[in-house]
């Protein structure tokens, strides 16, 4: 099964960054406060919100500090099978 992705990986990352930034602002937390609460450097947070670039570990720390760790924890939990071959391979 071929699935077409219309955004680049960079665009997807930036969408995630914008969502996390909106959550941060909704909670009334500054980038500096989030840095202190998460242990992620202020510069990394600024860069992430601007470009979408961040390590998975830092993203997880930010999500945990914002009370959104379950969003990371449940990534890829319900990915549908692309073919019957995938079902067979998984059961081996």
C-alpha positions in Angstrom: 0.0 0.0 0.0 1.5 3.3 -1.1 0.6 6.3 1.1 1.4 9.7 -0.2 2.7 12.3 2.3 2.1 15.8 1.1 4.2 17.5 3.7 8.0 17.3 4.0 9.4 15.8 7.2 10.5 19.3 8.1 6.9 20.6 7.8 5.6 17.8 9.9 8.2 18.6 12.6 7.3 22.3 12.5 3.6 21.4 13.0 4.5 19.4 16.1 6.6 22.3 17.4 3.7 24.7 16.8 1.3 22.4 18.7 3.6 22.1 21.6 4.2 25.9 21.6 0.4 26.5 21.7 0.1 24.1 24.7 3.0 25.9 26.4 1.3 29.3 25.9 -2.1 27.9 26.9 -0.6 26.7 30.2 0.9 30.2 30.7 4.5 28.9 30.7 7.4 30.9 29.2 10.1 29.2 27.2 12.5 30.0 30.1 10.1 28.3 32.6 9.7 25.3 30.4 13.5 25.0 30.2 13.7 25.0 34.0 10.9 22.5 34.4 12.0 20.1 31.6 15.8 20.3 31.8 15.9 21.1 28.1 18.1 24.2 27.3 16.3 27.5 26.6 18.2 27.6 23.2 16.9 24.2 22.2 13.3 25.2 23.0 13.7 28.4 21.0 15.1 26.5 18.1 12.5 23.8 18.3 9.6 26.3 18.2 11.2 28.2 15.3 12.4 25.2 13.2 10.9 22.0 14.5 14.3 20.5 15.2 14.8 18.7 18.5 16.0 15.3 19.7 13.4 12.7 20.7 14.7 12.8 24.2 14.2 16.5 24.5 10.8 16.3 22.9 9.8 13.7 25.5 11.1 15.9 28.3 9.1 18.9 27.0 6.0 16.8 26.6 6.4 15.4 30.2 6.9 18.9 31.6 3.7 20.1 29.8 1.7 17.1 31.1 1.6 15.5 27.6 3.8 12.5 28.0 1.0 10.1 27.0 1.0 11.7 23.5 4.6 10.5 23.1 4.1 7.3 24.9 1.3 6.3 22.5 3.0 7.1 19.3 2.8 4.4 16.7 0.4 2.3 18.8 -2.4 1.9 16.3 -0.7 2.0 12.9 -2.8 0.0 10.5 -1.4 -2.9 8.6 -0.3 -2.0 5.0 -0.8 -5.5 3.7 -1.6 -9.1 4.7 2.2 -9.8 4.4 2.8 -7.4 7.3 0.3 -9.3 9.4 2.0 -12.6 8.6 5.5 -11.1 9.2 4.5 -9.8 12.6 3.2 -13.2 13.8 6.4 -15.0 13.0 
